[in-house]
Amino acid sequence: VIMMENTGYNALIGNANAPWINSAAGTHGLATNYFGVTHPSQPNYVAATAGITGANSDSDETLNVTNLADQIEGSGRTWKSYSQNFSLCNGNTLAHSCGNQLYERKHNPFVSFADVQSSPARRANIVDLSQFETDLASGNVPNYSFIAPDQCNDMHGRFSPTPANDSCSFPHVQELITAGDTFLSTWVGKIMSSSAWDGNSVIFIQWDEADFTGTGFNGFGDDTGCCDSVTGQGGGHVVSLVISHSNHSAVTSNTAYNHYSLLRTIQDGWQLGCLGFTCDTANVPAMGALTGPQG
């Protein structure tokens, strides 16, 4: 799973500054009716890993809830969370922000789970993105990888007192889109050229929520949603790309999905059971139309 940031569907599809994304949308799986669960960022990350939002803000949290790490380990599988520039935190797993806002804890959901915080073995699964390249090269990629680019590469950007001199700052929307597109092209290419890309491997690329506008719900103009989101306070219409090793054709689905659907798809593929809203199979569909047969 690669989680990108704060960019609506219409800001990406058809945008010449995102050539790789648009190429992937035309050659792999594209969910045209996918939504964030809510606003702001952190609840969406928790939704994708625990089936509930758990938090209503981007503040540091300790959530005593069953989560995807529990399910993965319980099934005898492995996981890691790879965050770009996490190494700048100098070993402080619970750091809020590091490297002039490059790494942000709110984009690393596993850090917020109490049973991860309390376990040295589990905290050791929270690593810098550079470790992912090492794991790809050595053939030691876990069964589940969560990848969070830094804020210069996830399309979010950072606050800067001199934005004109900082292409990573909020006003540079198109530059951030280009940087994110390049990041995805680079890292998806590394995955697909590695020995880890086999069998039923799937790459899910999601955006957590739609654009920040300064207006609307929590400052986000698009609060549309589906699939057990709070009515009128969803996370907005975003892109979801699905690249499946077992399904090489271009596939488009207009079924309404959100981050609960993403989690349910992973759970169903490995027969892990459900968590929170992923148990509502009537309203939270899995994304099997895009992944192809799994098992």
C-alpha contacts under 8 A as a table, 3 or more apart, distances in Angstrom:
res1	aa1	res2	aa2	distance
1	V	144	Y	7.84
1	V	145	S	6.19
1	V	146	F	4.92
1	V	147	I	6.05
1	V	203	I	5.92
1	V	204	F	4.74
1	V	205	I	5.95
1	V	206	Q	7.65
2	I	146	F	6.12
2	I	147	I	4.70
2	I	148	A	6.14
2	I	149	P	7.96
2	I	203	I	7.53
2	I	204	F	6.20
2	I	205	I	4.81
2	I	206	Q	6.39
3	M	146	F	7.77
3	M	147	I	6.45
3	M	148	A	5.65
3	M	149	P	7.58
3	M	154	D	7.64
3	M	205	I	6.03
3	M	206	Q	5.09
3	M	207	W	5.69
3	M	208	D	6.49
4	M	148	A	7.11
4	M	149	P	7.18
4	M	154	D	4.74
4	M	155	M	6.69
4	M	156	H	7.89
4	M	180	G	7.87
4	M	205	I	7.33
4	M	206	Q	5.92
4	M	207	W	4.45
4	M	208	D	6.22
5	E	41	S	7.97
5	E	154	D	5.36
5	E	155	M	5.45
5	E	156	H	5.18
5	E	207	W	5.07
5	E	208	D	5.38
5	E	209	E	6.54
5	E	210	A	7.88
6	N	155	M	6.73
6	N	156	H	5.76
6	N	207	W	6.55
6	N	208	D	6.34
6	N	209	E	5.04
6	N	210	A	4.86
6	N	211	D	4.70
6	N	212	F	6.47
7	T	11	A	6.44
7	T	12	L	7.36
7	T	155	M	7.04
7	T	156	H	7.88
7	T	207	W	6.66
7	T	209	E	6.58
7	T	210	A	4.70
7	T	211	D	4.62
7	T	212	F	7.96
7	T	238	V	6.77
8	G	11	A	5.29
8	G	12	L	6.86
8	G	207	W	7.94
8	G	209	E	7.06
8	G	210	A	4.14
8	G	211	D	5.42
8	G	236	G	7.09
8	G	237	H	5.83
8	G	238	V	4.70
8	G	239	V	7.01
9	Y	12	L	5.55
9	Y	13	I	6.15
9	Y	210	A	7.44
9	Y	237	H	5.74
9	Y	238	V	4.27
9	Y	239	V	5.01
10	N	13	I	5.50
10	N	14	G	7.53
10	N	238	V	7.95
11	A	14	G	7.83
11	A	15	N	6.63
12	L	15	N	5.13
12	L	18	A	6.48
12	L	21	I	7.67
12	L	22	N	7.66
12	L	177	I	7.93
12	L	239	V	7.70
13	I	18	A	7.93
13	I	21	I	7.73
13	I	22	N	6.03
13	I	239	V	7.99
14	G	18	A	7.97
14	G	22	N	6.67
15	N	18	A	5.59
15	N	19	P	7.37
15	N	22	N	7.69
16	A	19	P	5.77
17	N	174	Q	6.70
17	N	177	I	6.54
17	N	178	T	5.29
17	N	181	D	7.82
18	A	21	I	5.48
18	A	22	N	6.34
18	A	177	I	6.44
18	A	178	T	5.79
18	A	181	D	5.36
19	P	22	N	5.26
19	P	23	S	6.08
19	P	181	D	7.18
20	W	23	S	5.05
20	W	24	A	6.07
20	W	181	D	6.02
20	W	182	T	7.41
20	W	184	L	7.66
20	W	185	S	6.04
21	I	24	A	5.12
21	I	25	A	6.09
21	I	181	D	6.26
21	I	184	L	7.87
21	I	185	S	7.98
22	N	25	A	4.96
22	N	26	G	6.36
23	S	26	G	5.22
23	S	27	T	6.32
24	A	27	T	5.11
24	A	28	H	5.53
24	A	29	G	7.74
24	A	241	L	7.47
25	A	28	H	5.77
25	A	29	G	6.32
25	A	30	L	5.36
25	A	241	L	6.51
25	A	250	A	7.84
26	G	29	G	7.73
26	G	30	L	7.69
26	G	250	A	6.15
27	T	249	S	6.62
27	T	250	A	4.46
27	T	251	V	7.60
28	H	241	L	7.37
28	H	242	V	6.48
28	H	243	I	5.51
28	H	244	S	7.56
28	H	248	H	6.78
28	H	249	S	6.08
28	H	250	A	4.37
28	H	251	V	6.02
29	G	241	L	5.57
29	G	242	V	4.60
29	G	243	I	5.95
29	G	244	S	7.78
29	G	249	S	7.85
29	G	250	A	5.76
29	G	251	V	4.63
29	G	252	T	5.74
29	G	253	S	7.82
29	G	290	L	5.34
29	G	291	T	7.54
30	L	239	V	7.53
30	L	240	S	5.97
30	L	241	L	4.85
30	L	242	V	6.27
30	L	251	V	6.36
30	L	252	T	4.88
30	L	253	S	6.43
30	L	290	L	7.33
31	A	34	Y	5.81
31	A	239	V	6.82
31	A	240	S	5.34
31	A	241	L	6.55
31	A	242	V	7.95
31	A	252	T	5.93
31	A	253	S	4.97
31	A	254	N	6.05
31	A	255	T	7.36
31	A	257	Y	7.69
31	A	290	L	7.74
32	T	239	V	6.91
32	T	240	S	7.48
32	T	252	T	6.97
32	T	253	S	6.15
32	T	254	N	5.13
32	T	255	T	7.68
33	N	237	H	6.87
33	N	238	V	7.75
33	N	253	S	7.56
33	N	254	N	5.19
33	N	255	T	6.04
33	N	256	A	4.97
33	N	257	Y	6.41
34	Y	237	H	5.91
34	Y	238	V	5.76
34	Y	239	V	6.44
34	Y	240	S	6.36
34	Y	255	T	7.88
34	Y	256	A	5.75
34	Y	257	Y	4.66
34	Y	258	N	5.30
35	F	209	E	7.16
35	F	224	T	7.25
35	F	225	G	5.40
35	F	226	C	6.78
35	F	234	G	7.15
35	F	235	G	5.95
35	F	236	G	5.26
35	F	237	H	4.57
35	F	238	V	5.44
35	F	239	V	7.94
35	F	256	A	7.69
35	F	257	Y	6.30
35	F	258	N	4.70
35	F	259	H	7.33
36	G	39	H	7.82
36	G	44	N	6.51
36	G	207	W	7.52
36	G	208	D	5.59
36	G	209	E	4.69
36	G	210	A	7.23
36	G	225	G	6.61
36	G	234	G	6.12
36	G	235	G	3.75
36	G	236	G	5.43
36	G	237	H	6.73
36	G	238	V	6.78
36	G	258	N	5.68
36	G	259	H	6.32
37	V	43	P	7.73
37	V	44	N	5.77
37	V	47	A	7.30
37	V	53	T	7.93
37	V	209	E	7.60
37	V	225	G	6.33
37	V	226	C	7.54
37	V	229	S	5.28
37	V	230	V	7.84
37	V	233	Q	7.99
37	V	234	G	4.90
37	V	235	G	4.69
37	V	236	G	7.67
37	V	258	N	6.21
37	V	259	H	6.36
37	V	260	Y	7.79
38	T	41	S	7.92
38	T	43	P	6.86
38	T	44	N	6.38
38	T	209	E	7.30
38	T	223	D	7.19
38	T	225	G	7.64
38	T	229	S	6.79
38	T	230	V	7.46
38	T	233	Q	5.84
38	T	234	G	4.22
38	T	235	G	3.84
38	T	236	G	7.54
39	H	43	P	7.09
39	H	44	N	7.37
39	H	56	N	7.79
39	H	209	E	6.88
39	H	217	F	7.35
39	H	218	N	6.37
39	H	220	F	7.29
39	H	223	D	7.75
39	H	233	Q	7.48
39	H	234	G	7.00
39	H	235	G	5.30
40	P	43	P	6.69
40	P	44	N	7.50
40	P	56	N	7.40
40	P	57	S	6.23
40	P	58	D	6.84
40	P	209	E	7.58
40	P	218	N	6.76
40	P	235	G	7.77
41	S	44	N	5.59
41	S	45	Y	6.79
41	S	57	S	7.63
41	S	58	D	6.58
41	S	106	K	6.97
41	S	107	H	7.27
41	S	208	D	6.38
41	S	209	E	6.87
42	Q	45	Y	5.22
42	Q	46	V	6.39
42	Q	55	A	7.13
42	Q	56	N	7.66
42	Q	57	S	6.48
42	Q	58	D	5.26
42	Q	106	K	5.05
42	Q	107	H	6.37
42	Q	109	P	7.32
43	P	46	V	5.07
43	P	47	A	6.02
43	P	52	I	7.86
43	P	53	T	4.43
43	P	54	G	6.31
43	P	55	A	5.40
43	P	56	N	6.07
43	P	57	S	6.99
43	P	58	D	7.75
44	N	47	A	4.94
44	N	48	A	6.30
44	N	53	T	6.34
44	N	208	D	5.91
44	N	209	E	7.52
44	N	235	G	7.89
44	N	259	H	6.94
45	Y	48	A	5.20
45	Y	49	T	6.54
45	Y	53	T	7.87
45	Y	106	K	7.94
45	Y	107	H	6.71
45	Y	108	N	7.44
45	Y	109	P	5.58
45	Y	208	D	7.06
46	V	49	T	5.17
46	V	50	A	5.59
46	V	51	G	7.14
46	V	52	I	6.51
46	V	53	T	5.42
46	V	54	G	6.49
46	V	55	A	7.86
46	V	109	P	5.66
47	A	50	A	5.37
47	A	51	G	4.66
47	A	52	I	4.70
47	A	53	T	4.78
47	A	54	G	7.57
47	A	259	H	6.11
47	A	260	Y	6.07
47	A	263	L	7.93
48	A	51	G	6.21
48	A	259	H	4.92
48	A	260	Y	5.80
48	A	262	L	6.51
48	A	263	L	5.35
49	T	67	N	5.98
49	T	68	L	5.27
49	T	69	A	7.95
49	T	109	P	7.25
49	T	110	F	7.82
49	T	263	L	6.35
50	A	53	T	7.71
50	A	65	V	7.43
50	A	66	T	6.65
50	A	67	N	4.39
50	A	68	L	5.88
50	A	263	L	7.83
50	A	275	L	6.21
50	A	276	G	7.01
51	G	67	N	7.75
51	G	260	Y	5.72
51	G	263	L	7.00
51	G	275	L	5.17
51	G	276	G	4.59
51	G	277	F	5.27
51	G	278	T	5.78
52	I	260	Y	7.98
52	I	275	L	7.85
52	I	276	G	5.59
52	I	277	F	6.37
53	T	56	N	7.20
54	G	63	L	6.89
55	A	58	D	7.78
55	A	61	E	7.39
58	D	106	K	5.67
59	S	106	K	7.31
60	D	96	H	6.86
60	D	105	R	7.39
60	D	106	K	7.13
60	D	112	S	7.19
61	E	112	S	5.29
61	E	113	F	7.84
62	T	112	S	4.96
62	T	113	F	5.64
62	T	114	A	5.31
62	T	117	Q	7.96
63	L	112	S	5.87
63	L	113	F	4.80
63	L	114	A	5.39
64	N	113	F	6.14
64	N	114	A	5.10
64	N	115	D	7.08
65	V	113	F	6.87
65	V	114	A	7.51
66	T	70	D	6.42
66	T	275	L	7.47
67	N	70	D	5.45
67	N	71	Q	6.67
67	N	113	F	7.61
67	N	275	L	7.34
68	L	71	Q	5.00
68	L	72	I	6.01
69	A	72	I	5.13
69	A	73	E	6.08
69	A	79	W	6.90
69	A	110	F	7.77
70	D	73	E	5.38
70	D	74	G	5.92
71	Q	74	G	4.96
71	Q	75	S	6.26
71	Q	272	L	6.02
71	Q	273	G	7.95
72	I	75	S	5.28
72	I	76	G	6.63
72	I	77	R	5.25
72	I	78	T	6.31
72	I	79	W	7.11
72	I	272	L	7.32
73	E	76	G	5.10
73	E	77	R	5.25
73	E	78	T	6.05
73	E	79	W	7.81
74	G	77	R	7.37
75	S	272	L	6.99
77	R	142	P	7.71
77	R	143	N	6.09
78	T	142	P	5.05
78	T	143	N	5.19
78	T	144	Y	6.37
79	W	125	N	6.96
79	W	142	P	5.11
79	W	143	N	5.86
79	W	144	Y	4.63
79	W	145	S	5.79
79	W	146	F	7.97
80	K	125	N	4.69
80	K	126	I	5.96
80	K	127	V	7.39
80	K	142	P	6.49
80	K	144	Y	6.60
80	K	145	S	5.22
80	K	146	F	6.42
81	S	108	N	7.36
81	S	110	F	7.25
81	S	125	N	6.19
81	S	126	I	4.83
81	S	127	V	6.23
81	S	145	S	5.94
81	S	146	F	4.69
81	S	147	I	6.16
81	S	148	A	7.93
82	Y	126	I	6.22
82	Y	127	V	5.13
82	Y	128	D	5.28
82	Y	129	L	4.67
82	Y	131	Q	7.40
82	Y	132	F	6.68
82	Y	145	S	7.13
82	Y	146	F	5.94
82	Y	147	I	4.84
82	Y	148	A	6.31
83	S	86	F	5.45
83	S	103	Y	7.31
83	S	108	N	7.11
83	S	126	I	7.70
83	S	127	V	6.37
83	S	128	D	5.00
83	S	129	L	4.97
83	S	147	I	5.89
83	S	148	A	4.74
83	S	149	P	6.06
83	S	150	D	7.05
84	Q	87	S	7.88
84	Q	102	L	7.94
84	Q	103	Y	6.76
84	Q	128	D	5.51
84	Q	129	L	4.58
84	Q	130	S	7.25
84	Q	147	I	7.95
84	Q	148	A	6.29
84	Q	149	P	5.01
84	Q	150	D	5.08
85	N	88	L	5.62
85	N	89	C	7.96
85	N	98	C	7.86
85	N	99	G	7.38
85	N	102	L	6.59
85	N	103	Y	5.77
85	N	128	D	6.00
85	N	129	L	6.96
85	N	150	D	6.50
86	F	89	C	5.67
86	F	90	N	7.95
86	F	98	C	7.28
86	F	103	Y	5.80
86	F	127	V	6.67
86	F	128	D	4.84
86	F	129	L	7.47
87	S	90	N	5.62
87	S	91	G	6.94
87	S	127	V	7.48
87	S	128	D	5.50
88	L	98	C	5.79
88	L	99	G	5.76
88	L	103	Y	7.87
89	C	92	N	5.43
89	C	93	T	7.33
89	C	95	A	6.43
89	C	97	S	7.71
89	C	98	C	5.42
89	C	99	G	7.54
92	N	95	A	5.45
93	T	111	V	7.18
93	T	123	R	7.03
93	T	126	I	7.47
94	L	105	R	7.37
94	L	111	V	6.63
94	L	117	Q	7.94
95	A	98	C	7.13
95	A	105	R	6.65
96	H	104	E	6.07
96	H	105	R	5.04
96	H	106	K	7.65
97	S	100	N	7.58
97	S	101	Q	5.72
97	S	102	L	7.44
97	S	103	Y	5.56
97	S	104	E	4.63
97	S	105	R	6.12
98	C	101	Q	5.66
98	C	102	L	6.20
98	C	103	Y	5.17
98	C	104	E	6.77
99	G	102	L	5.25
99	G	103	Y	6.48
100	N	103	Y	7.95
101	Q	104	E	6.33
101	Q	151	Q	6.95
101	Q	158	R	6.21
101	Q	159	F	8.00
102	L	150	D	4.99
102	L	151	Q	5.06
102	L	152	C	6.66
102	L	158	R	7.63
103	Y	150	D	5.40
103	Y	151	Q	6.74
104	E	107	H	5.75
104	E	108	N	7.29
104	E	150	D	7.65
104	E	151	Q	7.78
105	R	108	N	5.19
105	R	109	P	7.55
105	R	111	V	7.31
106	K	109	P	6.66
107	H	148	A	6.63
108	N	111	V	6.01
108	N	112	S	7.77
108	N	148	A	6.98
109	P	112	S	5.60
109	P	113	F	7.40
110	F	113	F	5.59
110	F	116	V	6.73
110	F	126	I	7.79
111	V	116	V	6.53
111	V	117	Q	6.31
111	V	123	R	7.68
111	V	126	I	7.66
112	S	116	V	7.56
112	S	117	Q	7.09
113	F	116	V	5.35
113	F	117	Q	6.26
114	A	117	Q	5.03
114	A	118	S	6.15
115	D	118	S	5.32
115	D	119	S	6.34
116	V	119	S	5.31
116	V	120	P	7.82
116	V	122	R	5.34
116	V	123	R	5.94
117	Q	120	P	7.61
117	Q	122	R	7.64
117	Q	123	R	6.42
119	S	122	R	5.24
119	S	123	R	6.12
120	P	123	R	5.01
120	P	124	A	6.16
121	A	124	A	5.22
121	A	125	N	7.12
122	R	125	N	5.32
122	R	126	I	7.45
123	R	126	I	5.46
124	A	127	V	6.96
127	V	131	Q	6.66
128	D	131	Q	5.69
128	D	132	F	7.59
129	L	132	F	5.28
129	L	133	E	7.26
129	L	147	I	7.32
129	L	148	A	7.98
129	L	149	P	7.91
130	S	133	E	5.49
130	S	134	T	6.75
131	Q	134	T	4.96
131	Q	135	D	6.08
132	F	135	D	4.95
132	F	136	L	6.06
132	F	141	V	7.29
133	E	136	L	5.07
133	E	137	A	6.23
133	E	190	K	7.93
134	T	137	A	5.19
134	T	138	S	6.19
135	D	138	S	5.14
135	D	139	G	5.84
135	D	140	N	4.76
135	D	141	V	5.07
136	L	139	G	5.27
136	L	140	N	6.38
136	L	141	V	5.76
136	L	190	K	8.00
136	L	191	I	7.21
136	L	194	S	6.20
136	L	195	S	7.36
136	L	196	A	6.76
137	A	140	N	7.81
137	A	194	S	7.17
138	S	141	V	7.99
139	G	195	S	6.47
139	G	196	A	6.55
141	V	145	S	7.64
141	V	196	A	6.68
142	P	145	S	6.30
148	A	154	D	7.49
149	P	152	C	7.80
149	P	153	N	5.58
149	P	154	D	5.20
149	P	183	F	7.97
150	D	153	N	5.42
150	D	154	D	5.95
151	Q	154	D	5.28
151	Q	155	M	6.62
151	Q	156	H	5.35
151	Q	157	G	4.94
151	Q	158	R	6.37
151	Q	168	C	7.65
152	C	155	M	6.48
152	C	156	H	6.85
152	C	157	G	5.22
152	C	158	R	7.32
152	C	168	C	5.12
152	C	169	S	7.91
152	C	176	L	6.60
152	C	179	A	7.14
152	C	180	G	7.70
153	N	156	H	7.58
153	N	157	G	7.76
153	N	176	L	6.73
153	N	179	A	5.37
153	N	180	G	4.56
153	N	183	F	6.28
154	D	157	G	7.51
154	D	176	L	7.62
154	D	179	A	7.82
154	D	180	G	5.27
155	M	173	V	7.55
155	M	176	L	4.81
155	M	177	I	5.40
155	M	179	A	7.26
155	M	180	G	5.54
156	H	170	F	7.19
156	H	176	L	7.24
157	G	168	C	5.14
157	G	169	S	4.89
157	G	170	F	5.03
157	G	176	L	6.73
158	R	168	C	6.23
158	R	169	S	4.65
158	R	170	F	5.73
159	F	163	P	7.67
159	F	169	S	5.54
159	F	170	F	6.22
160	S	163	P	5.17
160	S	166	D	7.03
160	S	169	S	5.75
160	S	170	F	7.83
162	T	165	N	5.74
162	T	166	D	6.73
163	P	166	D	5.01
163	P	167	S	7.17
163	P	169	S	5.59
163	P	170	F	7.46
163	P	171	P	6.95
164	A	167	S	7.27
166	D	169	S	5.55
167	S	172	H	5.87
167	S	175	E	6.70
167	S	176	L	7.54
168	C	172	H	6.79
168	C	175	E	7.69
168	C	176	L	6.49
169	S	172	H	6.06
170	F	173	V	6.55
172	H	175	E	5.39
172	H	176	L	6.19
173	V	176	L	5.20
173	V	177	I	6.27
174	Q	177	I	4.95
174	Q	178	T	6.20
175	E	178	T	5.09
175	E	179	A	6.20
176	L	179	A	5.01
176	L	180	G	6.12
177	I	180	G	5.13
177	I	181	D	6.08
178	T	181	D	5.07
178	T	182	T	6.19
179	A	182	T	5.16
179	A	183	F	6.19
180	G	183	F	4.98
180	G	184	L	6.26
181	D	184	L	5.25
181	D	185	S	6.21
182	T	185	S	5.08
182	T	186	T	6.12
183	F	186	T	5.22
183	F	187	W	6.15
184	L	187	W	5.34
184	L	188	V	5.67
184	L	189	G	7.97
185	S	188	V	5.57
185	S	189	G	5.94
186	T	189	G	5.26
186	T	190	K	6.39
187	W	190	K	4.94
187	W	191	I	6.27
188	V	191	I	5.04
188	V	192	M	6.11
189	G	192	M	5.22
189	G	193	S	6.13
190	K	193	S	5.32
190	K	194	S	6.30
191	I	194	S	5.32
191	I	196	A	6.96
191	I	197	W	6.32
192	M	196	A	7.72
192	M	197	W	5.33
193	S	197	W	7.04
194	S	197	W	5.80
195	S	198	D	6.84
196	A	201	S	7.78
197	W	201	S	5.94
197	W	245	H	6.95
198	D	201	S	5.70
198	D	245	H	6.30
199	G	245	H	6.55
199	G	246	S	6.66
200	N	244	S	7.20
200	N	245	H	5.89
200	N	246	S	5.64
200	N	294	Q	6.02
200	N	295	G	7.33
201	S	244	S	6.23
201	S	245	H	5.43
201	S	246	S	7.38
202	V	242	V	6.97
202	V	243	I	5.66
202	V	244	S	4.44
202	V	245	H	6.10
202	V	291	T	6.92
203	I	242	V	5.82
203	I	243	I	5.02
203	I	244	S	6.41
204	F	240	S	7.27
204	F	241	L	5.95
204	F	242	V	4.81
204	F	243	I	6.55
205	I	240	S	5.72
205	I	241	L	5.02
205	I	242	V	6.40
206	Q	238	V	7.64
206	Q	239	V	6.21
206	Q	240	S	4.68
206	Q	241	L	6.55
207	W	210	A	7.53
207	W	238	V	5.98
207	W	239	V	6.16
207	W	240	S	6.87
208	D	235	G	7.56
208	D	238	V	7.67
209	E	235	G	4.86
209	E	236	G	5.79
209	E	237	H	7.37
209	E	238	V	6.39
210	A	220	F	7.21
210	A	222	D	6.44
210	A	235	G	6.25
210	A	236	G	4.94
210	A	237	H	6.11
210	A	238	V	5.85
211	D	220	F	6.34
211	D	221	G	7.41
211	D	222	D	7.43
212	F	215	T	7.93
212	F	219	G	5.98
212	F	220	F	4.68
212	F	221	G	6.95
213	T	216	G	7.72
213	T	219	G	5.82
213	T	220	F	5.25
213	T	221	G	5.72
214	G	218	N	7.85
214	G	219	G	4.14
214	G	220	F	6.17
214	G	221	G	7.41
215	T	218	N	7.41
215	T	219	G	4.41
215	T	220	F	5.71
215	T	221	G	5.49
216	G	219	G	5.07
216	G	220	F	5.08
216	G	221	G	4.53
216	G	222	D	7.30
216	G	223	D	7.65
217	F	220	F	5.32
217	F	221	G	6.62
217	F	222	D	7.88
217	F	223	D	6.53
217	F	233	Q	6.78
220	F	223	D	6.69
222	D	234	G	7.95
222	D	235	G	7.04
222	D	236	G	4.81
222	D	237	H	7.25
223	D	232	G	5.98
223	D	233	Q	4.82
223	D	234	G	4.60
223	D	235	G	5.19
223	D	236	G	4.69
224	T	232	G	5.93
224	T	233	Q	6.35
224	T	234	G	4.75
224	T	235	G	6.22
224	T	236	G	4.58
224	T	237	H	6.54
225	G	229	S	5.87
225	G	230	V	7.69
225	G	231	T	7.22
225	G	232	G	7.02
225	G	233	Q	6.87
225	G	234	G	3.95
225	G	235	G	6.01
225	G	236	G	5.81
225	G	237	H	7.17
225	G	258	N	7.64
226	C	229	S	5.44
226	C	231	T	7.83
226	C	234	G	6.95
226	C	256	A	6.51
226	C	257	Y	6.83
226	C	258	N	6.76
227	C	256	A	7.24
227	C	257	Y	6.57
227	C	258	N	6.58
227	C	260	Y	7.58
227	C	261	S	7.94
227	C	283	N	5.16
227	C	284	V	4.98
227	C	285	P	7.81
228	D	231	T	7.95
228	D	277	F	6.95
228	D	283	N	6.72
228	D	284	V	7.11
229	S	233	Q	7.04
229	S	234	G	5.44
230	V	233	Q	5.30
230	V	234	G	6.07
231	T	234	G	6.79
242	V	290	L	6.29
242	V	291	T	6.59
243	I	247	N	7.89
243	I	248	H	7.94
243	I	291	T	7.29
244	S	247	N	5.19
244	S	248	H	6.59
244	S	290	L	7.75
244	S	291	T	5.46
244	S	292	G	7.18
245	H	248	H	6.47
246	S	291	T	7.64
246	S	292	G	6.48
246	S	293	P	7.27
247	N	291	T	6.61
247	N	292	G	5.41
247	N	293	P	7.92
251	V	289	A	7.91
251	V	290	L	6.26
252	T	290	L	7.24
253	S	289	A	6.95
253	S	290	L	7.02
256	A	285	P	7.90
257	Y	260	Y	7.67
257	Y	261	S	5.57
257	Y	262	L	7.78
257	Y	284	V	7.06
257	Y	285	P	6.66
257	Y	286	A	7.78
257	Y	287	M	7.59
258	N	261	S	5.24
258	N	262	L	6.66
258	N	284	V	7.92
259	H	262	L	4.89
259	H	263	L	6.37
260	Y	263	L	5.17
260	Y	264	R	6.09
260	Y	277	F	6.64
260	Y	278	T	5.72
260	Y	284	V	6.62
261	S	264	R	4.96
261	S	265	T	6.03
261	S	278	T	6.94
261	S	284	V	5.64
261	S	285	P	5.62
261	S	286	A	5.02
261	S	287	M	6.53
262	L	265	T	5.21
262	L	266	I	6.60
262	L	286	A	6.86
262	L	287	M	6.89
263	L	266	I	5.29
263	L	267	Q	6.21
263	L	278	T	7.14
264	R	267	Q	4.93
264	R	268	D	5.92
264	R	274	C	6.86
264	R	278	T	5.39
264	R	284	V	7.82
264	R	285	P	7.59
264	R	286	A	5.61
265	T	268	D	5.18
265	T	269	G	6.09
265	T	286	A	4.70
265	T	287	M	5.67
265	T	288	G	6.82
266	I	269	G	5.15
266	I	270	W	6.43
267	Q	270	W	5.42
267	Q	271	Q	5.57
267	Q	272	L	4.81
267	Q	273	G	6.05
267	Q	274	C	6.64
268	D	271	Q	4.76
268	D	272	L	6.48
268	D	273	G	7.07
268	D	286	A	7.73
269	G	272	L	7.92
269	G	294	Q	5.59
269	G	295	G	5.66
270	W	295	G	6.62
274	C	277	F	7.96
274	C	278	T	5.45
274	C	279	C	5.07
275	L	278	T	5.48
275	L	279	C	6.00
276	G	279	C	5.95
276	G	280	D	7.98
277	F	280	D	5.39
277	F	284	V	7.31
278	T	281	T	6.53
278	T	284	V	6.17
279	C	284	V	7.91
280	D	283	N	5.75
280	D	284	V	5.81
281	T	284	V	5.14
281	T	285	P	6.06
282	A	285	P	7.05
287	M	290	L	5.68
287	M	291	T	6.56
288	G	291	T	5.03
288	G	292	G	5.68
288	G	293	P	7.02
289	A	292	G	5.92
291	T	294	Q	7.38
